[in-house]
């Protein structure tokens, strides 16, 4: 009998690879493309994210993008917030603002203001 797969460990391993390689910065990243980059299939990636991390693909990717933007804002990156968001992989201002608000509970500009020296 094959042992049950540890989806949380698998998801954490894959999340580390996605972060390290910064694949989330590709604004056209799809579940299919990510599965290919991870040398697995879409079903496994989806299951690992859902069962292992408790998030869907879009929330996972947008979460990493938000972390990227938040780190830049906290480091006092002087570029406009939208430029930072686009560099992080967001395709639109609206999707970025929604994801950032959901993740951090405040707007990107309020987040930036709270990290001013």
C-alpha positions as CSV (number, residue, x, y, z in Angstrom):
1,X,0.0,0.0,0.0
2,X,1.3,3.4,-1.0
3,X,1.6,5.9,1.9
4,X,-0.6,9.0,1.8
5,X,1.0,12.0,0.2
6,X,2.0,14.8,2.5
7,X,0.3,17.7,0.5
8,X,1.4,20.3,3.0
9,X,5.1,19.4,2.8
10,X,4.8,19.2,-1.0
11,X,3.1,22.6,-1.2
12,X,5.7,24.2,1.0
13,X,8.5,22.7,-1.1
14,X,6.9,24.0,-4.3
15,X,6.1,27.4,-2.8
16,X,9.8,27.8,-1.9
17,X,10.7,27.0,-5.5
18,X,8.2,29.5,-6.8
19,X,9.5,32.2,-4.5
20,X,13.2,31.4,-5.2
21,X,12.7,31.4,-8.9
22,X,10.3,34.3,-8.8
23,X,8.0,32.6,-11.2
24,X,5.0,34.5,-9.7
25,X,6.3,37.6,-11.4
26,X,5.1,36.3,-14.8
27,X,1.8,38.1,-15.3
28,X,0.7,35.3,-17.6
29,X,1.5,32.5,-15.2
30,X,-1.2,29.8,-15.3
31,X,-1.7,26.6,-13.3
32,X,-0.6,24.6,-16.4
33,X,2.6,26.7,-16.8
34,X,3.4,26.4,-13.1
35,X,2.9,22.6,-13.2
36,X,5.3,22.4,-16.1
37,X,7.9,24.5,-14.3
38,X,7.6,22.2,-11.3
39,X,7.7,19.1,-13.5
40,X,4.4,17.8,-12.4
41,X,0.8,18.0,-13.4
42,X,-2.0,20.5,-12.7
43,X,-4.0,18.2,-10.5
44,X,-1.1,17.8,-8.1
45,X,-0.3,21.5,-7.9
46,X,-3.9,22.3,-7.4
47,X,-4.3,19.7,-4.7
48,X,-1.1,20.7,-2.9
49,X,-2.2,24.3,-2.8
50,X,-5.7,23.5,-1.7
51,X,-5.1,20.7,0.8
52,X,-1.6,21.7,1.8
53,X,-1.8,25.5,2.1
54,X,-5.6,26.0,2.1
55,X,-5.5,28.4,-0.9
56,X,-6.4,28.2,-4.6
57,X,-3.9,28.9,-7.4
58,X,-4.8,32.6,-7.9
59,X,-4.7,33.4,-4.2
60,X,-1.4,31.7,-3.9
61,X,0.2,33.6,-6.8
62,X,-1.3,36.9,-5.8
63,X,-0.2,36.4,-2.2
64,X,3.4,36.0,-3.4
65,X,3.0,39.1,-5.5
66,X,1.7,41.0,-2.6
67,X,4.6,39.9,-0.4
68,X,6.9,41.2,-3.1
69,X,5.2,44.6,-3.2
70,X,5.0,44.9,0.6
71,X,8.8,44.1,0.8
72,X,9.5,46.8,-1.7
73,X,7.3,49.3,0.1
74,X,8.8,48.5,3.5
75,X,12.3,49.0,1.9
76,X,11.2,52.5,0.8
77,X,11.3,51.7,-2.9
78,X,10.6,55.2,-4.4
79,X,8.9,54.0,-7.5
80,X,5.1,54.5,-7.9
81,X,3.1,51.7,-6.2
82,X,1.6,50.6,-9.5
83,X,5.0,50.2,-11.1
84,X,6.1,48.0,-8.2
85,X,2.9,46.0,-8.5
86,X,3.3,45.5,-12.3
87,X,6.9,44.4,-11.7
88,X,5.6,41.9,-9.2
89,X,3.4,40.3,-11.8
90,X,0.0,42.0,-11.4
91,X,-1.7,42.6,-14.7
92,X,-4.0,45.4,-13.5
93,X,-4.3,48.1,-10.8
94,X,-7.7,46.8,-9.7
95,X,-6.6,43.2,-9.2
96,X,-3.5,44.4,-7.3
97,X,-5.5,46.7,-5.0
98,X,-8.0,44.0,-4.2
99,X,-5.4,41.4,-3.5
100,X,-3.3,43.8,-1.4
101,X,-6.2,45.0,0.7
102,X,-7.3,41.4,1.3
103,X,-3.8,40.3,2.3
104,X,-2.8,43.3,4.5
105,X,-6.1,44.8,5.5
106,X,-5.1,48.3,4.2
107,X,-4.3,50.0,0.9
108,X,-0.8,49.9,-0.6
109,X,-0.4,53.6,0.0
110,X,-1.4,53.3,3.7
111,X,1.1,50.3,4.0
112,X,3.8,52.5,2.5
113,X,3.0,55.4,4.8
114,X,3.3,53.1,7.8
115,X,6.8,52.1,6.8
116,X,8.2,55.5,6.3
117,X,11.5,56.2,8.2
